Amino acid sequence: MKLIKFIPNLFTLGNLCLGVLGIFLLLTNGVDDISTISYFIFIAAIFDFLDGLLAKVLNAKTEIGGQLDSLADLITFGLLPGFIYWHLAKDVEWNYVLLLVPACSAWRLGKFNTSLDQTDSFKGISTTAHGIFVAALLMLSLYPQSQLDVLLIEPNTVVFMAIFFSILMISNLRIISLKMSSLDFRQNWDRFLLIIGGVTLAIIYSWSSAPLIMILYLMLSIIKQYTSKQA
């Protein structure tokens, strides 16, 4: 294999290593500031974006690269979020249902790998988007700013959210992908509104914006799917 074709895989493996390290630190209490684990997921999400971008720019797409990408995503955005949910809801007697998170993440990735109609939108929420939300939820548990924040990190609420997003990952609901083939607003109005709205909410509400951004994300996806059917 030419060295240039391995460059995107380095970012993929970086993604995987951050996920493994996050799980290790969470289970061993190996870090004083648990927010570090959230930052691992945020950095891994950047790596996840860069490996695909570099593979395209360098013309370095390989079959093994695609397989590595899914395996890394399963660890960082499937298994680690499952452990974060468990950390937030470990006192709930029925928290064994949190096994749905890695199980549905694996199903979602397998479904994506064998699908031919998810090039400009997703079927079900992506593991990466869900992983970023869970990382923000962990930050929210450390720095709650409102009664809504306190409600969201209540253990039973956490378990219900885990079930909801597990089902959403394997659903056929069309979810917005930020991949754009052009900057035409008419074609990408949903993406532009999501980006502008998400950045605005994050600036105003900080970590408390996480559930609001997710609601915006889902609402725009539903509206886009409905209007596409009407067209």
C-alpha positions in Angstrom: 0.0 0.0 0.0 1.3 3.4 -0.9 2.1 5.6 2.1 -0.3 8.4 0.9 -3.2 5.9 1.0 -2.5 5.2 4.7 -2.7 8.9 5.8 -6.5 8.9 6.2 -6.3 5.7 8.2 -4.0 7.4 10.7 -6.9 9.8 11.6 -9.3 6.8 11.7 -7.0 5.0 14.1 -6.7 8.2 16.1 -10.4 8.3 16.4 -10.4 4.7 17.6 -7.6 5.3 20.1 -9.4 8.3 21.6 -12.6 6.1 22.1 -10.6 3.3 23.8 -8.8 5.8 26.0 -12.1 7.4 27.0 -13.6 4.1 28.0 -10.5 3.2 30.0 -10.5 6.5 31.9 -14.2 6.4 32.5 -14.1 2.8 34.0 -10.9 3.3 36.0 -11.6 6.8 37.3 -8.3 7.5 35.7 -8.9 11.3 35.1 -9.6 14.0 37.7 -11.7 16.1 35.2 -14.2 13.8 33.5 -14.9 16.5 30.9 -11.7 15.3 29.3 -13.6 12.3 28.0 -16.1 14.6 26.2 -13.3 16.4 24.6 -11.9 13.1 23.3 -15.2 12.5 21.5 -15.2 16.0 20.1 -11.7 15.6 18.8 -12.5 12.1 17.5 -15.4 13.6 15.5 -13.0 16.0 13.8 -10.7 13.0 13.0 -13.8 11.2 11.6 -14.5 14.2 9.3 -10.8 14.5 8.3 -10.3 10.9 7.4 -13.1 11.0 4.8 -12.0 14.4 3.5 -8.4 13.3 3.1 -9.4 10.1 1.5 -11.3 12.1 -1.1 -8.7 14.8 -1.6 -5.7 12.4 -1.8 -7.7 9.9 -3.9 -6.8 7.4 -1.1 -10.1 5.6 -0.6 -9.6 2.0 0.2 -11.8 -0.9 1.3 -9.9 -1.4 4.5 -10.2 2.3 5.2 -14.0 2.1 5.0 -14.0 -1.0 7.3 -11.6 0.7 9.8 -13.8 3.8 9.8 -16.9 1.8 10.9 -14.9 -0.1 13.6 -13.5 3.1 15.0 -17.0 4.7 15.0 -18.4 1.7 16.8 -15.9 2.1 19.6 -15.9 5.9 20.0 -19.5 6.8 19.0 -21.2 3.6 20.0 -19.5 1.9 22.9 -18.1 4.9 24.7 -21.5 6.8 24.7 -23.0 3.6 26.1 -20.6 3.8 29.0 -21.3 7.5 29.5 -25.0 6.7 29.7 -24.2 4.0 32.2 -22.0 6.5 34.2 -24.9 8.9 34.4 -27.6 6.3 35.2 -25.7 3.5 37.0 -28.1 3.7 40.0 -31.1 2.9 37.8 -32.2 -0.7 38.4 -33.1 -1.3 34.8 -30.0 0.3 33.3 -29.2 -3.0 31.5 -31.3 -1.7 28.6 -28.3 0.6 27.9 -26.9 -2.3 26.0 -29.2 -1.1 23.3 -26.8 1.8 22.6 -23.7 -0.2 21.4 -26.0 -2.9 19.8 -28.0 -0.3 17.8 -24.8 1.6 16.9 -23.4 -1.6 15.4 -26.7 -2.2 13.5 -26.7 1.3 12.3 -23.2 1.2 11.0 -23.8 -2.2 9.3 -26.9 -0.8 7.7 -25.0 2.2 6.4 -22.2 0.1 5.0 -24.6 -2.0 3.0 -26.9 0.8 1.8 -26.7 2.6 -1.5 -29.1 5.5 -0.7 -27.4 7.4 2.1 -25.1 9.6 0.1 -26.7 13.0 0.8 -28.8 12.1 3.9 -28.9 9.4 6.5 -31.4 6.7 7.4 -31.5 7.1 11.2 -29.3 9.5 13.2 -25.6 8.8 12.6 -23.5 7.3 15.4 -21.2 10.4 15.2 -24.0 12.9 15.7 -25.4 10.8 18.6 -21.9 10.4 20.2 -21.4 14.2 20.1 -24.7 14.7 21.8 -23.8 12.3 24.5 -20.5 14.0 25.0 -22.4 17.3 25.4 -24.8 15.6 27.8 -21.8 14.6 30.0 -20.6 18.2 30.0 -24.2 19.3 30.9 -24.1 16.9 33.9 -21.0 18.7 35.1 -22.2 22.3 34.5 -26.0 22.4 34.7 -27.4 25.9 34.2 -31.2 25.5 34.5 -33.9 23.2 35.8 -34.2 21.7 32.3 -30.6 20.7 32.5 -31.1 19.1 35.9 -34.1 17.2 34.5 -32.2 15.9 31.4 -29.4 14.5 33.5 -31.8 12.8 36.0 -30.9 9.0 35.8 -34.3 7.8 34.6 -34.4 10.5 31.9 -30.9 9.5 30.8 -32.1 5.9 30.3 -35.2 7.0 28.3 -33.0 9.2 26.1 -30.7 6.3 25.5 -33.6 4.1 24.4 -35.0 6.9 22.2 -31.7 7.5 20.4 -31.0 3.8 20.0 -34.3 3.4 18.2 -33.7 6.5 16.2 -30.3 5.2 15.0 -31.9 2.1 13.4 -35.0 3.9 12.1 -35.7 4.8 8.5 -36.2 8.5 9.3 -34.3 10.6 6.9 -31.7 12.6 8.8 -29.8 15.6 7.5 -26.2 15.0 6.4 -23.9 18.0 6.3 -22.3 16.8 3.1 -23.0 19.3 0.4 -22.3 19.0 -3.3 -22.8 22.8 -3.8 -23.5 26.0 -1.8 -26.9 26.5 -3.5 -29.3 27.6 -0.7 -32.3 26.1 -2.3 -30.8 22.7 -2.3 -29.2 23.0 1.1 -31.6 25.3 3.1 -31.9 22.7 5.8 -28.2 22.3 6.3 -27.6 26.1 6.4 -30.4 26.6 8.9 -29.0 23.8 11.1 -25.5 25.3 11.0 -26.6 28.8 11.7 -29.2 27.8 14.3 -26.8 25.4 16.0 -23.9 27.9 16.2 -26.3 30.6 17.5 -27.8 28.4 20.2 -24.3 27.2 21.3 -23.1 30.8 21.6 -26.2 31.8 23.7 -26.7 28.8 25.8 -23.3 27.0 25.9 -23.7 23.3 26.9 -27.4 23.8 27.6 -27.8 24.2 23.9 -27.2 20.5 23.3 -30.8 19.3 23.6 -32.1 22.4 21.7 -29.7 21.8 18.8 -30.8 18.1 18.7 -34.4 19.1 18.6 -33.6 21.6 15.8 -31.7 18.8 14.0 -34.6 16.4 14.2 -37.3 19.0 13.3 -35.4 20.1 10.2 -34.9 16.5 9.2 -38.6 15.8 9.5 -39.6 18.9 7.6 -37.1 18.1 4.9 -38.4 14.6 4.5 -42.0 15.8 4.4 -41.3 18.6 1.8 -39.3 16.2 -0.3 -42.2 13.8 -0.5 -44.5 16.7 -1.4 -42.2 17.9 -4.2 
